Amino acid sequence: MTDTLHEHADPNLHQGDSLIQMVEVGKTYGAIRALKGINLIVNAGEVTCVLGDNGAGKSTLIKIMSGLHPHNEGDLLVDGQPVHLASPRESLAHGIATVYQDLAVVSLMEVWRNFFLGSEMTGSKFPLSGLKVKEMKQIADDELRKMGIVVKDINQPIGTLSGGQRQCVAIARAVYFGARVLILDEPTAALGVKQSGVVLKYTAAARDAGLGVVFITHNPHHAYLVGNHFIILKLGQTVLDKKRSEVALDELTRQMAGGDELTELSHELQGG
Amino acid sequence: MSQTVKTPPTAAPSEESNRVTLGLSNRLLARPEVGALVAAVVIFIFFLIVAPSFRSAPSFFTVLYQASTIGIVAVAVGMLMIGGEFDLSAGVLVTAAGLFNAMFCYQLGINLWVGALLSLILCLAIGFLNGYLTMRTGIPSFLITLGTFFILQGANLGVTKLITGSVSSPNIDQMDGYASLNFVFAHTFQIGAVQLNITVLWWIAFVALAQWILTRTRIGNWIYAVGGNAASARAVGVPVTRVKVGLFMTVGFLGWFTGMHYLYNFNVLQAGNGVGNEFLYIIAAVVGGTLMTGGYGNAIGVAIGAFIFGMTSLCIVYAGWDPNWFKAFLGVMLLLAVIVNLYIKKLSTTRKVG
């Protein structure tokens, strides 16, 4: 799997380069404020973990980076240049690939078509030129095997795979096409122990290949295994922003479990 | 005394062993057009038995012609349905295309090619409008195109009455450009006893092109994706709006093409024609294995659907039955097709044990 990552990673990546930077970024949907004052840096060769409970704004955060919902406050810098990502295509053009928790695949389409969807290999630039079907099937199959997924038939509709397998196809695809930044939205949420392990290995391998990785999760144990930098969101705002050296797993877990509120609650309950 | 028994190391189950080659029947059933093909063969044999006058080459080519007049637009409507949208305005759009061409050129006395070209632009614009409104407002295309359907139906009658004083277009067979347009859109080749209308050739060409686009090009991949799951498609960088608007414009283009055929085949068009044909296109697509919900189907299936339509509409006459029953037959076909499609979809998307 590291071969794929090294082959496809942008060779101009240098450890520590700032790939994505958010300065006081905010997002409102009409009268609803989803994010406020987010500062975040995604460096090459590092895993930035974003943790938070349901509704904390994690998904909104990655949707800004992946171009699904443009931000409307603050600045988003990609490679130092301020950008306004208006569509996922623009984001992909910057080498940012995303694995979505809920938008992973088109279930009626074949596995290999899903793998290459949006990044198909064609003979030429001409709009009606033929797909390189054989090559695409071969690559999709190889990449999935590297993740330990052996589908019965690469031509079967992806809806016939299990949820975890589908997630792995989406991750394999992002790893294959994501040259610079890889965003993973709760990649381990639907997976079993073994497949979670595979995904975490992939995350670490992507980091070692020099990619900037954004790892969204609500599992602090998974985050702590691979993360270099941790951000905890709560109701759209940052409540913790620390490097690995500054924070222990205990603190992450405690913050995720409710943190100070939990302590307060415990006092109240004991007092009563 | 010790005895060492060498047991060959048991081969670790290779990953390959997990892979099964699906049986031929399973692979066939997973194709959208198989249900329609079986139905077509059954109906074909049935009419060979009950309708003696069907057993001749000329009748068969008449059926092909009948199928092509529906089939050309049905290909576009089928692609649009694979892309997850509907177009109810396609039937009257065909008539609008011909009427516009005829009246515009007749009134101004100009070459018919000019009118044909402007008519094409008009049809593409109507397709664009259908698509743009659907994507921009988020209102289901069923409603948007129902609106354009009524607008066009009314405009066809109203404008024609206003300009010609009657409900039919002027006869254009003496005008400049008629001969060449007639050849392109409505020429009949006489091959022995058989009459082959050029629309049959166009139909085959369009089906082949559509099949190529759907299964072998990037755009085809995108069409299936926007119909199967538009949000996912957008998330991986598929330009959903452009694909869908393009599909509506394809319906506009092939609607225009069929409109040209009717105009240059009959020279005169009735302004009220075309109403109800939008359902024939949809039926051809659905009978051909296209899912109403999008993301599944192919052009060959739609062509077979159109062929079934052509066959039944004519063979009921060949068999000497009351043609009034035709619509009832069509309804039964549609219901059967939908049920078969549902069954096949389940079969091909549920996880296979093995």
Interface residues (C-beta under 8 A of the other chain):
Chain A: S66 L68 S87 P88 R89 S91 L92 T98 Y100 L103 A104 V105 V106 S107 L108 M109 R113 F116 L117 G118 S119 E120 T122 P127 L128 S129 G130 L131 V133 R145 V150 V151 K152 D153 Q156 P157 G159 T160 L161 S162 R173
Chain B: E15 E16 N18 R19 V20 T21 L22 A30 W212 I213 R216 T217 R218 I219 N221 W222 Y224 A225 G228 N229 A231 S232 A233 R234 A235 V236 G237 V238 P239 L291 G295 Y296 K345 S348 T349 T350 R351 K352 G354
